Amino acid sequence: MKAMILAAGRGERMRPLTDQTPKPLLQAGKHKLIEYHLLNLAAAGFKDVVINIAWLGQQIIDALGNGSDYGLNIQYSDEGEHALETGGGIYNALHLLGEKPFLVINGDIHTDYPLQRLNELTPTGLAHLVFVPNPEHNSAGDFYIQDNQLALTGNQKYTFSGIGVYKKEFFPPQENSAFPLAPLFRQHAAQKLISAELYQGPWQDIGTIDRLEKLKNRRY
């Protein structure tokens, strides 16, 4: 199974740290944020990784190269000057991800989720998503889980972790190059085509400088 790390965002909430350094290259202890993903993917048996880039993307290429230092083969999906949002970024990289299901992980999360669970997973529908209990900054949650399926109604909403396995068919032909993922989640969930699980282990969205500092304090 191939994996994709979403790393093209501008990191507005992390400014001024991201004015000169792309968010995935921010240091958190002895590793950069994106390096934790690369090391975890390699340990979980993944070999081929696609990274989308936009803001200061050349710095990411220069830092990570072809991935050989991590035991991986890295390819880059360059979105140019402006990132294509989450959905558009994945759609733009489909030609690099192949015909089999592939893993996508947000570059700005940090987690101990055992990625080996997902290696070689074939979703019964069009995708399999990992959710987490709602953090303080997203207390209302995103979606429901009912009978291991993503649902639009229910008793308790959970937060999308930024980890999912997708089939290529999840992404219908698009006219717009930039688009979010959430509308596709709703569309396919209505047809019960997305399985889902709740992960209650360590997970953190590194979306602000304060959360980056908390990660440094937790890990080191």
Phi and psi restraints in degrees (value plus and minus 20) as a CYANA .aco file:
   2 LYS   PHI    -105.4   -65.4
   2 LYS   PSI     139.6   179.6
   3 ALA   PHI    -148.5  -108.5
   3 ALA   PSI     130.6   170.6
   4 MET   PHI    -146.9  -106.9
   4 MET   PSI     114.4   154.4
   5 ILE   PHI    -129.1   -89.1
   5 ILE   PSI     106.0   146.0
   6 LEU   PHI    -103.7   -63.7
   6 LEU   PSI      93.9   133.9
   7 ALA   PHI    -157.9  -117.9
   7 ALA   PSI       2.2    42.2
   8 ALA   PHI    -116.5   -76.5
   8 ALA   PSI     -27.2    12.8
   9 GLY   PHI     -86.3   -46.3
   9 GLY   PSI     136.0   176.0
  10 ARG   PHI     -95.4   -55.4
  10 ARG   PSI     -47.3    -7.3
  11 GLY   PHI      50.8    90.8
  11 GLY   PSI      24.4    64.4
  12 GLU   PHI     -76.6   -36.6
  12 GLU   PSI     -61.1   -21.1
  13 ARG   PHI     -94.2   -54.2
  13 ARG   PSI     -28.3    11.7
  14 MET   PHI    -121.2   -81.2
  14 MET   PSI     -16.3    23.7
  15 ARG   PHI     -86.0   -46.0
  15 ARG   PSI     125.1   165.1
  16 PRO   PHI    -108.1   -68.1
  16 PRO   PSI     -18.2    21.8
  17 LEU   PHI     -79.7   -39.7
  17 LEU   PSI     -53.6   -13.6
  18 THR   PHI    -114.4   -74.4
  18 THR   PSI     -12.7    27.3
  19 ASP   PHI     -88.4   -48.4
  19 ASP   PSI     -53.4   -13.4
  20 GLN   PHI    -138.3   -98.3
  20 GLN   PSI     -30.5     9.5
  21 THR   PHI    -152.6  -112.6
  21 THR   PSI     108.1   148.1
  22 PRO   PHI     -84.8   -44.8
  22 PRO   PSI     124.5   164.5
  23 LYS   PHI     -72.6   -32.6
  23 LYS   PSI     -60.8   -20.8
  24 PRO   PHI     -80.8   -40.8
  24 PRO   PSI     -39.6     0.4
  25 LEU   PHI    -117.3   -77.3
  25 LEU   PSI     -15.5    24.5
  26 LEU   PHI     -85.7   -45.7
  26 LEU   PSI     121.2   161.2
  27 GLN   PHI    -102.4   -62.4
  27 GLN   PSI     116.2   156.2
  28 ALA   PHI    -155.4  -115.4
  28 ALA   PSI      65.8   105.8
  29 GLY   PHI      61.8   101.8
  29 GLY   PSI    -156.8  -116.8
  30 LYS   PHI    -104.2   -64.2
  30 LYS   PSI     -26.4    13.6
  31 HIS   PHI    -145.3  -105.3
  31 HIS   PSI     136.5   176.5
  32 LYS   PHI     -98.4   -58.4
  32 LYS   PSI     137.3   177.3
  33 LEU   PHI     -72.6   -32.6
  33 LEU   PSI     -67.5   -27.5
  34 ILE   PHI     -90.3   -50.3
  34 ILE   PSI     -43.5    -3.5
  35 GLU   PHI     -87.2   -47.2
  35 GLU   PSI     -52.5   -12.5
  36 TYR   PHI     -79.4   -39.4
  36 TYR   PSI     -61.6   -21.6
  37 HIS   PHI     -84.2   -44.2
  37 HIS   PSI     -65.7   -25.7
  38 LEU   PHI     -81.2   -41.2
  38 LEU   PSI     -63.8   -23.8
  39 LEU   PHI     -85.5   -45.5
  39 LEU   PSI     -61.3   -21.3
  40 ASN   PHI     -87.4   -47.4
  40 ASN   PSI     -59.0   -19.0
  41 LEU   PHI     -84.4   -44.4
  41 LEU   PSI     -64.4   -24.4
  42 ALA   PHI     -82.3   -42.3
  42 ALA   PSI     -62.4   -22.4
  43 ALA   PHI     -85.2   -45.2
  43 ALA   PSI     -47.6    -7.6
  44 ALA   PHI    -106.9   -66.9
  44 ALA   PSI     -19.0    21.0
  45 GLY   PHI      76.9   116.9
  45 GLY   PSI     -15.2    24.8
  46 PHE   PHI     -96.7   -56.7
  46 PHE   PSI     127.9   167.9
  47 LYS   PHI    -139.6   -99.6
  47 LYS   PSI     -59.3   -19.3
  48 ASP   PHI    -130.9   -90.9
  48 ASP   PSI     105.2   145.2
  49 VAL   PHI    -148.8  -108.8
  49 VAL   PSI     115.0   155.0
  50 VAL   PHI    -128.4   -88.4
  50 VAL   PSI     113.0   153.0
  51 ILE   PHI    -142.0  -102.0
  51 ILE   PSI     103.8   143.8
  52 ASN   PHI    -107.4   -67.4
  52 ASN   PSI     124.1   164.1
  53 ILE   PHI    -155.8  -115.8
  53 ILE   PSI     133.1   173.1
  54 ALA   PHI    -171.6  -131.6
  54 ALA   PSI    -108.7   -68.7
  55 TRP   PHI     -78.7   -38.7
  55 TRP   PSI     100.6   140.6
  56 LEU   PHI      32.3    72.3
  56 LEU   PSI      14.6    54.6
  57 GLY   PHI     -82.8   -42.8
  57 GLY   PSI     -50.5   -10.5
  58 GLN   PHI     -82.6   -42.6
  58 GLN   PSI     -50.5   -10.5
  59 GLN   PHI     -83.0   -43.0
  59 GLN   PSI     -57.0   -17.0
  60 ILE   PHI     -86.6   -46.6
  60 ILE   PSI     -63.8   -23.8
  61 ILE   PHI     -80.7   -40.7
  61 ILE   PSI     -65.8   -25.8
  62 ASP   PHI     -83.2   -43.2
  62 ASP   PSI     -56.0   -16.0
  63 ALA   PHI     -97.1   -57.1
  63 ALA   PSI     -57.8   -17.8
  64 LEU   PHI    -122.9   -82.9
  64 LEU   PSI     -44.2    -4.2
  65 GLY   PHI      38.8    78.8
  65 GLY   PSI    -160.3  -120.3
  66 ASN   PHI    -107.4   -67.4
  66 ASN   PSI     -16.4    23.6
  67 GLY   PHI      69.1   109.1
  67 GLY   PSI     -21.6    18.4
  68 SER   PHI     -82.5   -42.5
  68 SER   PSI     -48.9    -8.9
  69 ASP   PHI     -85.9   -45.9
  69 ASP   PSI     -38.8     1.2
  70 TYR   PHI    -129.2   -89.2
  70 TYR   PSI     -14.7    25.3
  71 GLY   PHI      54.6    94.6
  71 GLY   PSI       6.4    46.4
  72 LEU   PHI    -148.1  -108.1
  72 LEU   PSI     143.6   183.6
  73 ASN   PHI    -130.3   -90.3
  73 ASN   PSI      92.2   132.2
  74 ILE   PHI    -124.6   -84.6
  74 ILE   PSI     112.5   152.5
  75 GLN   PHI    -137.9   -97.9
  75 GLN   PSI     133.3   173.3
  76 TYR   PHI    -137.0   -97.0
  76 TYR   PSI     118.5   158.5
  77 SER   PHI    -129.7   -89.7
  77 SER   PSI      80.9   120.9
  78 ASP   PHI    -106.6   -66.6
  78 ASP   PSI      99.2   139.2
  79 GLU   PHI    -115.0   -75.0
  79 GLU   PSI     -14.8    25.2
  80 GLY   PHI      60.3   100.3
  80 GLY   PSI    -169.2  -129.2
  81 GLU   PHI     -92.8   -52.8
  81 GLU   PSI     -51.7   -11.7
  82 HIS   PHI    -140.3  -100.3
  82 HIS   PSI     106.5   146.5
  83 ALA   PHI     -84.4   -44.4
  83 ALA   PSI     133.6   173.6
  84 LEU   PHI    -119.3   -79.3
  84 LEU   PSI      -0.9    39.1
  85 GLU   PHI      44.2    84.2
  85 GLU   PSI     155.3   195.3
  86 THR   PHI     -84.8   -44.8
  86 THR   PSI     -71.8   -31.8
  87 GLY   PHI     -83.1   -43.1
  87 GLY   PSI     -65.7   -25.7
  88 GLY   PHI     -84.2   -44.2
  88 GLY   PSI     -55.7   -15.7
  89 GLY   PHI     -84.1   -44.1
  89 GLY   PSI     -63.2   -23.2
  90 ILE   PHI     -88.5   -48.5
  90 ILE   PSI     -65.5   -25.5
  91 TYR   PHI     -77.9   -37.9
  91 TYR   PSI     -60.6   -20.6
  92 ASN   PHI     -86.7   -46.7
  92 ASN   PSI     -42.0    -2.0
  93 ALA   PHI    -121.2   -81.2
  93 ALA   PSI     -16.2    23.8
  94 LEU   PHI     -77.0   -37.0
  94 LEU   PSI     -54.2   -14.2
  95 HIS   PHI     -86.1   -46.1
  95 HIS   PSI     -39.4     0.6
  96 LEU   PHI    -112.5   -72.5
  96 LEU   PSI     -37.7     2.3
  97 LEU   PHI    -112.2   -72.2
  97 LEU   PSI     -32.7     7.3
  98 GLY   PHI      62.2   102.2
  98 GLY   PSI    -188.7  -148.7
  99 GLU   PHI    -115.3   -75.3
  99 GLU   PSI     -38.4     1.6
 100 LYS   PHI    -105.7   -65.7
 100 LYS   PSI     143.3   183.3
 101 PRO   PHI     -75.6   -35.6
 101 PRO   PSI     128.4   168.4
 102 PHE   PHI    -157.5  -117.5
 102 PHE   PSI     133.3   173.3
 103 LEU   PHI    -111.4   -71.4
 103 LEU   PSI     119.6   159.6
 104 VAL   PHI    -145.5  -105.5
 104 VAL   PSI     114.6   154.6
 105 ILE   PHI    -155.2  -115.2
 105 ILE   PSI     113.7   153.7
 106 ASN   PHI     -85.1   -45.1
 106 ASN   PSI     116.2   156.2
 107 GLY   PHI     -91.6   -51.6
 107 GLY   PSI     -37.1     2.9
 108 ASP   PHI    -125.8   -85.8
 108 ASP   PSI       8.9    48.9
 109 ILE   PHI    -137.6   -97.6
 109 ILE   PSI     140.7   180.7
 110 HIS   PHI    -153.8  -113.8
 110 HIS   PSI     108.5   148.5
 111 THR   PHI    -175.1  -135.1
 111 THR   PSI     137.4   177.4
 112 ASP   PHI    -121.4   -81.4
 112 ASP   PSI      -3.7    36.3
 113 TYR   PHI     -74.9   -34.9
 113 TYR   PSI     111.7   151.7
 114 PRO   PHI     -95.3   -55.3
 114 PRO   PSI      74.9   114.9
 115 LEU   PHI     -83.7   -43.7
 115 LEU   PSI     -39.2     0.8
 116 GLN   PHI     -82.2   -42.2
 116 GLN   PSI     -41.8    -1.8
 117 ARG   PHI     -80.5   -40.5
 117 ARG   PSI     -51.1   -11.1
 118 LEU   PHI    -116.7   -76.7
 118 LEU   PSI     -36.2     3.8
 119 ASN   PHI     -83.9   -43.9
 119 ASN   PSI     102.8   142.8
 120 GLU   PHI      55.7    95.7
 120 GLU   PSI     -13.7    26.3
 121 LEU   PHI     -87.5   -47.5
 121 LEU   PSI     113.8   153.8
 122 THR   PHI    -131.7   -91.7
 122 THR   PSI      89.9   129.9
 123 PRO   PHI     -78.3   -38.3
 123 PRO   PSI     123.6   163.6
 124 THR   PHI     -89.6   -49.6
 124 THR   PSI     -48.0    -8.0
 125 GLY   PHI    -126.8   -86.8
 125 GLY   PSI    -147.7  -107.7
 126 LEU   PHI    -121.5   -81.5
 126 LEU   PSI     -35.4     4.6
 127 ALA   PHI    -182.2  -142.2
 127 ALA   PSI     140.2   180.2
 128 HIS   PHI    -150.8  -110.8
 128 HIS   PSI     103.3   143.3
 129 LEU   PHI    -136.1   -96.1
 129 LEU   PSI     127.6   167.6
 130 VAL   PHI    -126.1   -86.1
 130 VAL   PSI     109.0   149.0
 131 PHE   PHI    -136.4   -96.4
 131 PHE   PSI     141.0   181.0
 132 VAL   PHI    -152.7  -112.7
 132 VAL   PSI     139.9   179.9
 133 PRO   PHI     -77.5   -37.5
 133 PRO   PSI     129.1   169.1
 134 ASN   PHI     -87.2   -47.2
 134 ASN   PSI     104.1   144.1
 135 PRO   PHI     -95.6   -55.6
 135 PRO   PSI     149.9   189.9
 136 GLU   PHI     -78.0   -38.0
 136 GLU   PSI     -57.4   -17.4
 137 HIS   PHI     -99.9   -59.9
 137 HIS   PSI     -24.5    15.5
 138 ASN   PHI    -161.3  -121.3
 138 ASN   PSI      35.0    75.0
 139 SER   PHI     -84.8   -44.8
 139 SER   PSI     -43.1    -3.1
 140 ALA   PHI    -100.5   -60.5
 140 ALA   PSI     -37.4     2.6
 141 GLY   PHI      59.2    99.2
 141 GLY   PSI    -199.5  -159.5
 142 ASP   PHI    -139.0   -99.0
 142 ASP   PSI     -72.8   -32.8
 143 PHE   PHI    -162.7  -122.7
 143 PHE   PSI     144.8   184.8
 144 TYR   PHI    -115.1   -75.1
 144 TYR   PSI     138.6   178.6
 145 ILE   PHI    -143.1  -103.1
 145 ILE   PSI     103.7   143.7
 146 GLN   PHI    -151.2  -111.2
 146 GLN   PSI     101.5   141.5
 147 ASP   PHI      33.2    73.2
 147 ASP   PSI      24.9    64.9
 148 ASN   PHI      43.1    83.1
 148 ASN   PSI       2.8    42.8
 149 GLN   PHI    -143.6  -103.6
 149 GLN   PSI     125.8   165.8
 150 LEU   PHI     -87.2   -47.2
 150 LEU   PSI     111.6   151.6
 151 ALA   PHI    -152.4  -112.4
 151 ALA   PSI     133.6   173.6
 152 LEU   PHI    -112.2   -72.2
 152 LEU   PSI     -31.4     8.6
 153 THR   PHI    -157.1  -117.1
 153 THR   PSI     140.3   180.3
 154 GLY   PHI     140.2   180.2
 154 GLY   PSI    -185.4  -145.4
 155 ASN   PHI    -116.8   -76.8
 155 ASN   PSI     -48.1    -8.1
 156 GLN   PHI    -162.9  -122.9
 156 GLN   PSI     103.5   143.5
 157 LYS   PHI    -106.8   -66.8
 157 LYS   PSI     130.8   170.8
 158 TYR   PHI    -147.5  -107.5
 158 TYR   PSI     147.7   187.7
 159 THR   PHI    -118.4   -78.4
 159 THR   PSI     112.2   152.2
 160 PHE   PHI     -86.0   -46.0
 160 PHE   PSI     108.9   148.9
 161 SER   PHI     -97.9   -57.9
 161 SER   PSI     -36.5     3.5
 162 GLY   PHI      69.2   109.2
 162 GLY   PSI      -7.9    32.1
 163 ILE   PHI    -140.2  -100.2
 163 ILE   PSI     107.8   147.8
 164 GLY   PHI    -179.2  -139.2
 164 GLY   PSI     134.6   174.6
 165 VAL   PHI    -131.3   -91.3
 165 VAL   PSI     110.1   150.1
 166 TYR   PHI    -146.2  -106.2
 166 TYR   PSI     124.9   164.9
 167 LYS   PHI    -108.2   -68.2
 167 LYS   PSI     132.1   172.1
 168 LYS   PHI     -75.9   -35.9
 168 LYS   PSI     -53.3   -13.3
 169 GLU   PHI     -90.0   -50.0
 169 GLU   PSI     -31.4     8.6
 170 PHE   PHI     -79.3   -39.3
 170 PHE   PSI     -49.3    -9.3
 171 PHE   PHI    -124.6   -84.6
 171 PHE   PSI      79.3   119.3
 172 PRO   PHI     -89.9   -49.9
 172 PRO   PSI     141.9   181.9
 173 PRO   PHI     -73.1   -33.1
 173 PRO   PSI     115.7   155.7
 174 GLN   PHI    -138.4   -98.4
 174 GLN   PSI     121.1   161.1
 175 GLU   PHI    -105.5   -65.5
 175 GLU   PSI     -55.5   -15.5
 176 ASN   PHI    -111.9   -71.9
 176 ASN   PSI     117.7   157.7
 177 SER   PHI     -95.7   -55.7
 177 SER   PSI     -49.3    -9.3
 178 ALA   PHI    -132.7   -92.7
 178 ALA   PSI     105.8   145.8
 179 PHE   PHI    -179.7  -139.7
 179 PHE   PSI     133.2   173.2
 180 PRO   PHI    -103.7   -63.7
 180 PRO   PSI     147.8   187.8
 181 LEU   PHI    -105.0   -65.0
 181 LEU   PSI     -51.3   -11.3
 182 ALA   PHI     -73.5   -33.5
 182 ALA   PSI     -62.9   -22.9
 183 PRO   PHI     -80.1   -40.1
 183 PRO   PSI     -55.6   -15.6
 184 LEU   PHI     -90.4   -50.4
 184 LEU   PSI     -55.6   -15.6
 185 PHE   PHI     -77.3   -37.3
 185 PHE   PSI     -68.6   -28.6
 186 ARG   PHI     -84.6   -44.6
 186 ARG   PSI     -62.4   -22.4
 187 GLN   PHI     -81.3   -41.3
 187 GLN   PSI     -68.6   -28.6
 188 HIS   PHI     -97.4   -57.4
 188 HIS   PSI     -50.7   -10.7
 189 ALA   PHI     -84.4   -44.4
 189 ALA   PSI     -55.9   -15.9
 190 ALA   PHI     -81.3   -41.3
 190 ALA   PSI     -45.8    -5.8
 191 GLN   PHI    -120.9   -80.9
 191 GLN   PSI     -11.5    28.5
 192 LYS   PHI      37.2    77.2
 192 LYS   PSI      25.9    65.9
 193 LEU   PHI    -128.9   -88.9
 193 LEU   PSI     -10.7    29.3
 194 ILE   PHI    -147.6  -107.6
 194 ILE   PSI      99.4   139.4
 195 SER   PHI    -105.8   -65.8
 195 SER   PSI     138.9   178.9
 196 ALA   PHI    -169.9  -129.9
 196 ALA   PSI     132.8   172.8
 197 GLU   PHI    -157.2  -117.2
 197 GLU   PSI     138.6   178.6
 198 LEU   PHI    -128.8   -88.8
 198 LEU   PSI     102.1   142.1
 199 TYR   PHI    -125.8   -85.8
 199 TYR   PSI     106.3   146.3
 200 GLN   PHI    -132.3   -92.3
 200 GLN   PSI      -3.6    36.4
 201 GLY   PHI    -108.1   -68.1
 201 GLY   PSI    -190.6  -150.6
 202 PRO   PHI     -79.4   -39.4
 202 PRO   PSI     110.6   150.6
 203 TRP   PHI    -178.6  -138.6
 203 TRP   PSI     119.2   159.2
 204 GLN   PHI    -168.9  -128.9
 204 GLN   PSI     113.9   153.9
 205 ASP   PHI    -110.2   -70.2
 205 ASP   PSI      95.1   135.1
 206 ILE   PHI    -112.6   -72.6
 206 ILE   PSI      50.5    90.5
 207 GLY   PHI    -119.9   -79.9
 207 GLY   PSI     -28.2    11.8
 208 THR   PHI    -157.9  -117.9
 208 THR   PSI     144.5   184.5
 209 ILE   PHI     -82.7   -42.7
 209 ILE   PSI     -58.0   -18.0
 210 ASP   PHI     -81.8   -41.8
 210 ASP   PSI     -61.2   -21.2
 211 ARG   PHI     -90.5   -50.5
 211 ARG   PSI     -51.5   -11.5
 212 LEU   PHI     -84.2   -44.2
 212 LEU   PSI     -62.8   -22.8
 213 GLU   PHI     -84.7   -44.7
 213 GLU   PSI     -57.8   -17.8
 214 LYS   PHI     -84.9   -44.9
 214 LYS   PSI     -57.4   -17.4
 215 LEU   PHI     -83.8   -43.8
 215 LEU   PSI     -64.4   -24.4
 216 LYS   PHI     -78.5   -38.5
 216 LYS   PSI     -61.3   -21.3
 217 ASN   PHI     -90.1   -50.1
 217 ASN   PSI     -52.3   -12.3
 218 ARG   PHI     -94.9   -54.9
 218 ARG   PSI     -59.5   -19.5
 219 ARG   PHI    -105.7   -65.7
 219 ARG   PSI     -46.5    -6.5
